[in-house]
């Protein structure tokens, strides 16, 4: 969407539901229904959906209203549940769909791209803390993560989504900033430790890119290993998130 004043791109900054205002000419029945909705917390027929945008150029705030906003909860939870079945590749695909839909529609809806949402998640200290606490408390998850760390330390993960014949190390490893840190010299394509949250998130996105662009083969042991471990570690994250959903 474009700003009606300066024509610059509008960035989504809020997505919420509110109760419409009660008109001065409301009947007694409408007033009673409105009060009941307020007390129950169920907006009912008085509900309105509001999506708020801010202009990247002049800062103008614009709102778009509708009778309701789509609720992606059932879709996300459905994909998360579907990910329990099938081969490792199928499980990861459905888990990733639930994961990215949750990021884009429930948490970082102001990020216009998947990469922006991934980088924002890397900077989310609250979710980082919850996930690392889960790793420490779950022996099986800790073992899965340690196996993944060992495998990547031996052979770092390459990005084949741009060129299947000549994959290369992606530059987004070790980076949680919105923009690339070009001077970072730390090893890339690896998870450095069990508390390396930013590279854990990068792994999920990298495996997704390779898989969706044909860079993962179910007949290759390492590819199966990476996809299965990406599934197990991302599923642990979505299990934490699904409690709030």
Secondary structure, 3 states (H helix, E strand, C coil): CECCCCCCEEEEEEEEEEECCCCCCCCHHHHHHHHHHHHHCCCHHHEEEEEEEEECCCCCEEEEEECCCCCCHHHHHHHHHHCCCCCHHHHHHHHHHHHHHHHHHHHCCCCCCHHHHHHHHHCCHHHHHHHHHHHHHCHHHHHHHHHHHHHHHHCCCCECCCCCCCCECCCCCCCCCCCCCCCCCCCCCCCCCCCCHHHHHHHHHHHHHHHHCCCCCCCCHHHHHHHHHHHHHHHHHHHHHHCCC
